[in-house]
Amino acid sequence: MTDNVSVVLAARPRGNPQPDDFALATTPLPEPGPGQALIRNHYISLDAGFRNWMDEDSGDNVLPAMALGAPVMGLTIGEVLASDLPALPPGQFLLGRLAWQLYSVTDGSDFLVPLPEQRECPLSYYLGVLGDTGLSAYFGLTDIGRPQPGETVLVSAAGGAVGSVAGQIARRMGARAVGIAGGREKCARLIGELGYAAAVDHRQGDALPAALADACPEGIDVYFDNVGGPLLETVLDHINDGARIVLCGAVASYGRPQPGPSNVFQLVSRQATMRGFLTHTQAHRYPEARAELTRWIQAGDIVAPEYLLEGIDQVGRAFSDLFAGRNFGKTVVKLY
């Protein structure tokens, strides 16, 4: 008989997650009951935002706080193996907010998005460039950032899953894309592989403001923020009149609260806007966005770098690598 293997929360992370914060638990293969479906997960997505729900009493209207010893929640791509739900027929592939495990049982009330039967891209892309991270870049820029040809778009965590797509979309829309990343190697890859016009190493300490000014000599028209914290404060000093700040993530604050920017009056003096968003609220627009992104991929306008590991025993390491800055592009673990 096949067993199920789950990644459970063994300890609440203190600051950045470590591999020892997670453990593997083996249980019998679950059997779906009336009104349920059994899903075999093929890929697990590692997304920094899920760190938010690993602290005690951290639940909200998106997810409850994760319990110690319970399977960790995340995003997966899975195939329906058996089902008592007409909407989830066997053989269907789904993007779902399910647990980090080989097999999952759902009653259909989880966040589940069917994937198209005819797929023009690798399956793993539906967790990255065609999944919530790529769609975050798409909706954040097209709905909020709205870059115009010739404008400067600055992207933080530009080598990550969202940032690696955001800069390419900005370039595709005719803007000048500038990325912020950690280390010379990542900065070089932003320019050489993703087409960023310039890149800034955020590890420069007191020299960072000058480096931003050099990389953005005409100021910043759109800031796609995946980091928050002190970096946001630094960037606000360089925005142009009418700038649009897109708040997508705040990795600097996950697990270690940061003070807010002290210079938010820049939004007033520069007549700028700052707006956050949640990608999953646009699920009804996923087909539209995926169709556009697929066209850009096939035309060679966008590439989709992946940081790919294999085996469920690598999930805790992969998640920790996100916060240690070891990834470039979308972090995915392949199970089958």
KOLZABA-695496 format. One line per field, with one value per residue (C-alpha): residue number from 0; residue in three letters; chain; x, y, z. Coordinates in pm, 1 decimal, always signed. Each point is the difference from the previous one (the first is absolute). Layout:
REM KOLZABA-695496
i: [NUM/...]
aa: [ala/...]
ch: [A/...]
c1: [X/...]
c2: [Y/...]
c3: [Z/...]
***
This chain:
REM KOLZABA-695496
i: [0/1/2/3/4/5/6/7/8/9/10/11/12/13/14/15/16/17/18/19/20/21/22/23/24/25/26/27/28/29/30/31/32/33/34/35/36/37/38/39/40/41/42/43/44/45/46/47/48/49/50/51/52/53/54/55/56/57/58/59/60/61/62/63/64/65/66/67/68/69/70/71/72/73/74/75/76/77/78/79/80/81/82/83/84/85/86/87/88/89/90/91/92/93/94/95/96/97/98/99/100/101/102/103/104/105/106/107/108/109/110/111/112/113/114/115/116/117/118/119/120/121/122/123/124/125/126/127/128/129/130/131/132/133/134/135/136/137/138/139/140/141/142/143/144/145/146/147/148/149/150/151/152/153/154/155/156/157/158/159/160/161/162/163/164/165/166/167/168/169/170/171/172/173/174/175/176/177/178/179/180/181/182/183/184/185/186/187/188/189/190/191/192/193/194/195/196/197/198/199/200/201/202/203/204/205/206/207/208/209/210/211/212/213/214/215/216/217/218/219/220/221/222/223/224/225/226/227/228/229/230/231/232/233/234/235/236/237/238/239/240/241/242/243/244/245/246/247/248/249/250/251/252/253/254/255/256/257/258/259/260/261/262/263/264/265/266/267/268/269/270/271/272/273/274/275/276/277/278/279/280/281/282/283/284/285/286/287/288/289/290/291/292/293/294/295/296/297/298/299/300/301/302/303/304/305/306/307/308/309/310/311/312/313/314/315/316/317/318/319/320/321/322/323/324/325/326/327/328/329/330/331/332/333/334/335]
aa: [met/thr/asp/asn/val/ser/val/val/leu/ala/ala/arg/pro/arg/gly/asn/pro/gln/pro/asp/asp/phe/ala/leu/ala/thr/thr/pro/leu/pro/glu/pro/gly/pro/gly/gln/ala/leu/ile/arg/asn/his/tyr/ile/ser/leu/asp/ala/gly/phe/arg/asn/trp/met/asp/glu/asp/ser/gly/asp/asn/val/leu/pro/ala/met/ala/leu/gly/ala/pro/val/met/gly/leu/thr/ile/gly/glu/val/leu/ala/ser/asp/leu/pro/ala/leu/pro/pro/gly/gln/phe/leu/leu/gly/arg/leu/ala/trp/gln/leu/tyr/ser/val/thr/asp/gly/ser/asp/phe/leu/val/pro/leu/pro/glu/gln/arg/glu/cys/pro/leu/ser/tyr/tyr/leu/gly/val/leu/gly/asp/thr/gly/leu/ser/ala/tyr/phe/gly/leu/thr/asp/ile/gly/arg/pro/gln/pro/gly/glu/thr/val/leu/val/ser/ala/ala/gly/gly/ala/val/gly/ser/val/ala/gly/gln/ile/ala/arg/arg/met/gly/ala/arg/ala/val/gly/ile/ala/gly/gly/arg/glu/lys/cys/ala/arg/leu/ile/gly/glu/leu/gly/tyr/ala/ala/ala/val/asp/his/arg/gln/gly/asp/ala/leu/pro/ala/ala/leu/ala/asp/ala/cys/pro/glu/gly/ile/asp/val/tyr/phe/asp/asn/val/gly/gly/pro/leu/leu/glu/thr/val/leu/asp/his/ile/asn/asp/gly/ala/arg/ile/val/leu/cys/gly/ala/val/ala/ser/tyr/gly/arg/pro/gln/pro/gly/pro/ser/asn/val/phe/gln/leu/val/ser/arg/gln/ala/thr/met/arg/gly/phe/leu/thr/his/thr/gln/ala/his/arg/tyr/pro/glu/ala/arg/ala/glu/leu/thr/arg/trp/ile/gln/ala/gly/asp/ile/val/ala/pro/glu/tyr/leu/leu/glu/gly/ile/asp/gln/val/gly/arg/ala/phe/ser/asp/leu/phe/ala/gly/arg/asn/phe/gly/lys/thr/val/val/lys/leu/tyr]
ch: [A/A/A/A/A/A/A/A/A/A/A/A/A/A/A/A/A/A/A/A/A/A/A/A/A/A/A/A/A/A/A/A/A/A/A/A/A/A/A/A/A/A/A/A/A/A/A/A/A/A/A/A/A/A/A/A/A/A/A/A/A/A/A/A/A/A/A/A/A/A/A/A/A/A/A/A/A/A/A/A/A/A/A/A/A/A/A/A/A/A/A/A/A/A/A/A/A/A/A/A/A/A/A/A/A/A/A/A/A/A/A/A/A/A/A/A/A/A/A/A/A/A/A/A/A/A/A/A/A/A/A/A/A/A/A/A/A/A/A/A/A/A/A/A/A/A/A/A/A/A/A/A/A/A/A/A/A/A/A/A/A/A/A/A/A/A/A/A/A/A/A/A/A/A/A/A/A/A/A/A/A/A/A/A/A/A/A/A/A/A/A/A/A/A/A/A/A/A/A/A/A/A/A/A/A/A/A/A/A/A/A/A/A/A/A/A/A/A/A/A/A/A/A/A/A/A/A/A/A/A/A/A/A/A/A/A/A/A/A/A/A/A/A/A/A/A/A/A/A/A/A/A/A/A/A/A/A/A/A/A/A/A/A/A/A/A/A/A/A/A/A/A/A/A/A/A/A/A/A/A/A/A/A/A/A/A/A/A/A/A/A/A/A/A/A/A/A/A/A/A/A/A/A/A/A/A/A/A/A/A/A/A/A/A/A/A/A/A/A/A/A/A/A/A/A/A/A/A/A/A/A/A/A/A/A/A]
c1: [+0.0/+124.4/+74.9/-50.3/+291.0/-56.7/+228.6/-110.8/+83.4/+240.6/+85.9/-110.0/+273.5/+188.5/+64.8/+104.7/-116.0/+256.4/-25.8/-30.4/-325.8/-159.0/-27.4/-144.0/-299.1/-115.1/-365.7/-221.2/-123.7/-320.7/-322.4/-250.8/-349.0/-333.6/+34.4/+381.4/+281.3/+348.9/+279.0/+355.1/+226.9/+264.0/+165.5/+22.2/+44.2/+217.5/-121.8/+144.0/-343.2/-104.8/+252.1/-268.9/-219.9/+271.8/-4.9/-240.0/-319.8/+84.8/-321.4/-209.5/-274.6/+232.3/+134.4/-12.7/+325.3/+180.2/-0.5/+314.5/+25.0/-251.5/+73.0/+117.8/-237.5/+118.0/-67.3/+19.6/-72.0/-177.1/-196.6/-341.0/+28.4/-345.9/-298.8/-358.0/-18.6/-136.0/+205.1/+323.6/+8.0/+284.3/+289.9/-50.6/+304.9/-47.7/+184.6/-101.7/+64.7/+64.7/+257.0/+363.0/-58.6/-3.5/-378.6/-280.8/-373.3/-230.4/-373.4/+27.4/-12.5/+375.6/+142.2/+10.6/+54.0/-30.5/+287.9/-69.5/-3.8/+209.6/+314.1/+256.2/+257.7/+158.7/-228.0/+225.4/-49.9/-352.2/+160.2/+235.6/-33.5/-355.3/-85.0/-61.0/+349.1/-1.0/-360.9/+92.8/+254.9/-256.0/-289.0/+223.8/+149.6/-299.2/-255.7/+204.3/+346.7/-113.8/+350.6/+22.8/+268.0/+318.3/-89.9/+224.2/-136.2/+192.0/-57.9/+118.8/+84.9/+40.6/+158.3/-292.5/-308.2/-206.7/+279.7/+157.1/-328.2/-87.2/+312.6/-51.0/-362.1/+109.0/+259.3/-262.3/-221.7/+276.1/+127.6/+357.0/+24.0/+241.1/+30.1/+113.2/+153.0/+251.5/+353.1/+193.8/-87.1/-375.6/+36.1/+195.7/-266.9/-273.4/+170.6/+137.1/-294.6/-309.4/+76.2/+6.3/+164.9/+183.2/+23.3/+78.3/+149.5/-200.2/+293.6/+177.9/-105.1/+42.2/+95.3/-342.7/-165.9/+283.2/-12.9/-375.4/+53.9/+263.4/-224.6/-305.9/+142.6/-343.7/-172.0/-249.3/-344.6/-117.2/+130.7/-106.0/+65.5/+51.1/+205.3/-137.1/+190.1/+294.8/+41.6/-341.0/+102.8/+316.6/-188.8/-263.5/+273.9/+55.0/-355.4/-125.2/-315.6/-296.8/+193.6/-191.7/+114.8/-121.5/-1.4/+25.4/+197.7/+203.6/+259.7/+208.4/-282.2/-97.1/+67.6/+175.2/-220.2/+163.2/-86.7/-189.9/+169.4/+53.4/-27.4/-350.8/-59.1/+190.0/-328.6/-160.3/+276.8/+44.5/-375.4/+76.9/-215.3/+76.8/-234.0/+4.4/-185.7/-69.4/+36.8/-246.5/-286.1/+51.7/-42.5/-274.1/+260.2/+263.1/-83.1/+40.4/+332.6/+134.2/-86.5/+193.5/+299.5/+4.3/+13.7/+294.0/+181.2/-49.2/+118.5/+317.0/-86.2/-1.8/+206.2/-86.0/+302.7/-65.1/+179.7/-109.1/+59.9/-135.2/-155.6/-226.0/+298.2/+133.1/-303.9/+119.0/+340.4/-152.1/-220.8/+295.8/+210.6/-250.0/+80.1/+372.6/-3.5/+123.1/-274.9/-25.7/-343.0/-284.0/+73.1/-175.5/+35.7/-89.6/-165.3/-78.7]
c2: [+0.0/+349.3/+235.3/+372.0/+223.5/+352.4/+287.1/+112.2/+309.4/-136.3/+336.3/+358.0/+181.2/+269.9/+254.0/-170.8/-362.8/-278.6/-359.0/-130.4/+193.9/-268.8/-378.0/-286.5/-200.6/-325.7/-103.1/-248.1/+112.2/+199.9/-128.7/+254.4/-21.7/+125.1/+348.2/-18.4/-47.6/-148.7/+199.0/-113.1/+303.7/+19.4/+329.1/+210.5/+373.9/+179.2/+353.5/+235.9/+142.3/-323.6/+82.9/+241.6/-283.9/-198.5/+218.6/-69.1/+207.3/+116.5/-109.5/+231.9/-13.8/-176.8/-284.3/-97.2/-16.3/-324.4/-252.2/-166.6/-360.1/+54.8/-2.8/+336.7/+178.4/+128.7/-9.6/-320.9/-139.8/-332.5/-252.8/-128.6/-377.4/-79.7/+223.1/+18.8/+361.0/+65.0/+319.5/-192.6/-291.9/-254.5/+101.8/+372.2/+204.3/+276.5/+287.2/-17.8/+147.8/-335.3/-148.0/-85.0/-372.4/-272.4/-45.1/+231.4/-44.1/+292.3/+61.5/+263.8/+296.0/+58.2/+257.2/-214.0/+121.8/-252.9/+0.7/-12.5/-343.8/+124.0/+151.9/+182.7/+31.5/-238.3/-96.1/+165.0/+338.4/+4.4/+53.2/+266.5/+222.4/-129.3/-43.7/+235.4/+150.3/+83.3/+111.8/+225.4/+169.2/+26.9/+140.6/+223.2/+165.8/+11.0/+104.0/+217.4/+79.3/+71.8/+77.5/+219.6/-24.2/+167.4/+0.5/-159.1/-302.4/-114.9/-353.6/-130.3/-367.3/+8.7/-345.3/-163.8/-167.9/+319.4/+245.2/-205.5/+24.9/+358.7/+148.2/-186.4/+116.1/+358.3/-31.4/-157.1/+305.3/+233.7/+111.5/+1.1/-277.9/+26.2/-284.3/-23.9/-333.2/-144.9/-52.1/+67.5/-334.7/+58.1/+355.4/-125.6/-260.8/+263.7/+188.6/-292.3/-242.2/+210.6/+317.9/+245.7/+327.0/+27.6/-179.1/+114.3/-220.4/+65.7/-115.1/+333.2/+145.7/+377.3/+7.7/-126.6/+343.3/+112.7/-327.8/+44.7/+354.8/-122.2/-280.0/+227.4/+336.7/+128.9/-118.8/-281.3/+1.0/-344.1/-196.0/-365.7/-83.5/-358.2/+88.9/+291.3/+106.0/+242.1/-54.5/+152.1/+306.9/+36.5/-31.1/+259.3/+264.5/-60.8/-7.3/+237.4/+207.5/-229.2/-315.5/-321.2/-229.8/-359.0/-187.7/-367.9/-146.0/+89.6/-272.0/+221.8/-9.4/-368.5/-131.5/+317.2/+312.4/+312.1/+363.7/+178.2/+256.3/+334.6/+189.0/-88.1/+374.1/-58.5/-141.4/+337.0/+224.2/-218.0/-54.2/-371.0/-302.8/-315.6/-297.5/-364.5/-292.3/-373.3/-204.5/-274.5/+253.0/+19.1/-374.1/+70.2/+180.7/-275.8/-127.5/+350.4/+57.1/-347.6/+40.0/+326.5/-135.6/-314.9/+212.4/+193.4/-321.8/-152.5/+320.6/-8.5/+325.2/-170.7/-285.5/-197.3/-90.9/-267.6/-107.9/-363.9/-269.7/-355.3/-207.2/+86.1/-18.7/+316.1/+218.7/+141.5/+76.0/+164.8/+226.8/+98.5/+71.2/+269.6/+203.5/-65.8/+139.6/-321.2/-10.0/+170.2/+0.2/-219.2/-257.7/-332.7/-353.3/-282.6/-299.3/-222.6]
c3: [+0.0/-87.3/+286.5/+10.6/+101.1/+130.9/+96.0/+345.5/+202.0/+261.5/+158.1/-46.3/-192.9/+181.8/-271.0/-319.7/-28.7/+35.0/-131.1/+358.9/+39.8/-218.4/+22.2/-203.0/+123.4/-160.2/+18.9/-188.6/-339.3/+59.9/-148.9/-130.8/+148.4/-129.0/-145.9/-8.3/-250.8/+30.2/-163.1/-69.4/+13.8/-272.4/+96.4/+315.3/-25.4/+254.5/+62.9/+259.1/+84.8/+171.8/+275.0/+124.6/+127.4/+180.5/+310.3/+284.4/-17.4/-351.2/-173.7/-212.0/-259.8/-246.0/+218.0/+367.4/+194.2/-76.8/+284.8/+129.9/-114.6/-282.3/-373.6/-125.4/-235.7/-335.8/-370.1/-200.3/-342.0/+21.6/-198.0/+109.0/+51.9/+139.5/+54.3/+122.9/-121.3/-352.8/-21.0/+62.1/-243.7/+12.0/-220.4/+47.0/+101.1/+256.3/+156.5/+364.5/+340.8/+160.2/+236.6/-70.5/-45.7/-261.5/+10.7/+109.7/+58.7/-74.6/+23.7/-271.3/+238.0/-15.8/-240.9/-316.9/-355.9/-285.9/-247.3/-372.6/-158.9/-290.2/+149.8/-208.4/+279.5/+252.9/+288.7/+259.7/-170.9/+146.0/+341.7/-130.3/-302.5/-67.9/+369.2/+289.8/-11.2/-370.6/+21.7/+292.5/-223.0/-280.4/+205.5/+210.4/-305.5/-234.1/+263.6/+238.6/-136.0/-357.1/-129.4/-305.6/-270.0/+116.4/+370.0/+262.4/+184.0/+306.5/+129.2/+337.9/+51.1/-376.2/-16.0/+179.6/-140.8/-31.7/-67.6/-278.4/-192.0/+98.4/-150.3/-326.0/-23.6/+63.8/-276.5/-227.9/+63.8/-113.6/+340.1/+127.4/+260.0/+292.2/+249.1/+361.1/+101.8/+244.0/-131.2/-317.7/-157.6/+23.2/-126.9/-301.2/-72.9/+12.9/-279.5/-199.8/+20.7/+71.3/-191.0/+290.1/-102.3/+332.3/+333.4/+353.4/+272.9/+317.3/+214.4/-42.5/+335.0/+15.9/-369.2/-109.6/-47.9/-227.3/-193.0/-53.9/-121.4/-246.6/-130.4/-23.3/-107.1/-107.1/+317.4/+54.1/-159.8/+116.3/+296.9/+12.0/+365.0/+115.4/+307.8/+204.4/+313.1/-15.7/-374.2/-66.1/+198.3/-207.2/-327.8/+95.7/+1.8/-373.7/-139.7/-267.1/-8.2/-58.6/+88.7/+61.1/+282.0/-38.7/+332.3/-86.6/+292.7/+304.9/+38.0/+230.2/+255.7/-14.4/+348.3/+115.7/+0.6/-140.6/+69.6/-272.1/-224.3/+170.3/-328.4/-119.0/-52.0/-323.7/-129.5/+64.4/-129.7/-309.8/-47.4/-10.7/+76.9/+196.1/-26.1/+100.8/-155.8/+32.5/-315.5/+93.6/-3.8/-377.3/-59.4/-254.1/-212.3/+10.2/-351.5/-145.1/+173.8/-78.7/-366.6/-17.8/+190.9/-214.0/-314.0/+141.5/+97.1/-343.1/-165.3/+210.4/+177.0/+341.3/+138.6/+312.2/+214.4/+264.0/+315.4/-16.2/+261.2/-1.2/+278.8/+289.0/+234.9/-170.2/+69.8/+334.4/-146.1/-307.2/+213.1/+217.5/-309.0/-100.0/+308.2/-26.7/-354.0/-164.7/-260.8/-337.7/-157.7/+117.5/+272.2/-64.1/+132.8/-237.4/+167.0/-299.6]
***
